[in-house]
């Protein structure tokens, strides 16, 4: 009889120190495999990824190769709500806190934003646009608006508001998921 030291599959070892070989699943015929495969042209996640690729290509071609759309979102949020902390900024931009932290550090190094300790709560750092950051945002905004228009022009005018509404609903699922018990445990 073979005994295992641990029960977790990734750390499972046979007494002689080797790992057990994974079982090979019989995939069946090509027809069965094809029946299990997703039709990617109707798979929402795949289509959203492809749409993001189109957006990224348009952004690089027409807005900036140096400033990403996420960095633009941070600059834009700071213009709308000056002097906010990183947690509030993450919420305003729908980016996770570690991504916002990275973006803020980069924008600070480039002197587009400043970070100062909150006098009322020394644990908080408040972020603001610099005059250079404000000028950068102003220079990028018209091109960003044009990219948004280009994306929407792929749709008949009667469907544009509907498409934006659908995307808002899908994007809003993120807040529903972040309030779940699992998401709360993941943040700890």
N, C-alpha and C positions, 0 to 999 in steps of 0.2 A: 504494500500500500504506500502511495506517495503522499507525504505530508507537506503542507504549505506553511511558510512562516507567517505570512500575512494574507488577508483576504482581499485587499484592494487589488484589482486586476493589473494596474500599472506597476505595483510593487511586488506582485506575486512572484515567489521564487520556489523552485523545487529544492529539496534538501541538498542536491549537488550544486546549487547556485545558479542553475540555468533557468530561463523563463520557459513556461509552457508555450508550445506553438499555438498560434491562434487557429481556431477552426475555420476551414474554408467553407463558405456558403455556396451551395449549388445555385447558380444564377438561373438555371433553366434555359429555355430556348431564347433565341433572339426576340421572338414575338413577346415572350413574357417580360424580358428586359425592356422592350419598347413600351409595353403597357404600363410599366412602373415609372418610366421617364416622364418628366414634366414637359409640357408644351411651353417652352420658355417665352414664346411670343404672346402667351396669355398669363404668364406668371408675373404678378405685380412687383415682387422684389427685384426680379431681373429687369423689368421695364424701368423701375425707378433708378436702378444702377446705371442703365444705359442713358436715361435722361440726364443724370448727373454728369456722365461723361460728356454729353453734348454741351451742357452748361459750362463745364470746366474748359472745354475747348473754345467756346465762344468767349468766355471770360479772358482767357489767355490771349486770344486774338484781338479783342476789342477793348478790354479794360486795362489789364496789367498782367505782366508775367512775374512781377515782383511782389505785388500785394494780392494775396488770395482772397476769395470771396468771404472766407471766415474772418480774416483780418479786417476786411471792409465792414463786416457786420459788427465787429467790436468797435471800430472807429465810429460807425453810424450810431450805435447804442450810446457811446460816450457823448456824442454831439447832442443826442436827444435828452440824456440824463447825465449831466456832468457831475463828477465827484462821487461816483458810486463805488462800492467795494466789489471784489472779484466774484463773490457768490451771487450778488445781484446782477452783475454783468453776465455771468454764466446763464442765469435764468432768462435775462433779456434777449440773449442771442441763441438760446437753446443749444448751447455747447456745454460739454462737461467741464468741471472745474479745472482739471489738469490741462485740458486743451486751452482754456482761457488763460491759465497761468503761463503757459508756454508763449502764447500770442502776446500777452501783456509784456513779458520779459523782452521779447523780440522788438516790439514796438517801442518799448522804453529805451532799448539799446540804440534804436534808430532815431530816438528823440522825437517820436510822434505822440507819446503819452508820458505823463509824469505819475509817480506814485508817492503819496505822502501819508504819514501816519495820521489817523483820525485822532484829533485832540480829545474828543469826548470818550473814545474807546480805543486805547493804544493797541489793542489786538487787531484792529481793522486797518487795512491800507486802502486809501481812497485813490481812485484813478481818474485822470482828467486828460483831455486832449491838449497838446501844446499848440501854439500858433502854426507850427509846421504840420502837425497832424490835422488841424482844421483845414489848412490849404490843400493837403493831400486828399482828404475826403471830398472837398469841393471839386477838385480836379477829376476825381474818379466817378462821382455821382452821375453826371450826364451819360457817360459810357455804360455804367451799370444799369441805368434805366433803359438804354437802348438794347442791351442784352436781354433784359426782361421782356421788352416788346418783341424782340426777335423770337424768343421762345414761344410767346403767346401767338405770334403770327402763324405758327404751324397749325393753329386751330381756326375753325370758322369763328367769326366775331361773336356769334350767339352762344358759343360754347366756352368762351374764355373765362367768364366769371364763374361758370359752373366748375371748370377745371381747377381754378384757383381755390374754390370752396372745397372741392374734394381733397386737394393736396393739404389744405389747412386741417381738414378732419383727420387725415392720415398722420400728419405731423403732430396733431394734438394727442394722438394715442401715446406719444412719448410721456406726457405728463400723467396719463392714466397708469402707464407702466411704472413710472418712477414713484408712484404712491403705493405700489403693491408691497406686501411684506417682504418678498424676495429682494426687490430693489433697495429697500431700507437696510436689509442685512448686507447687501453688496457694498453699500457706501461706508459701512463701519470698518 
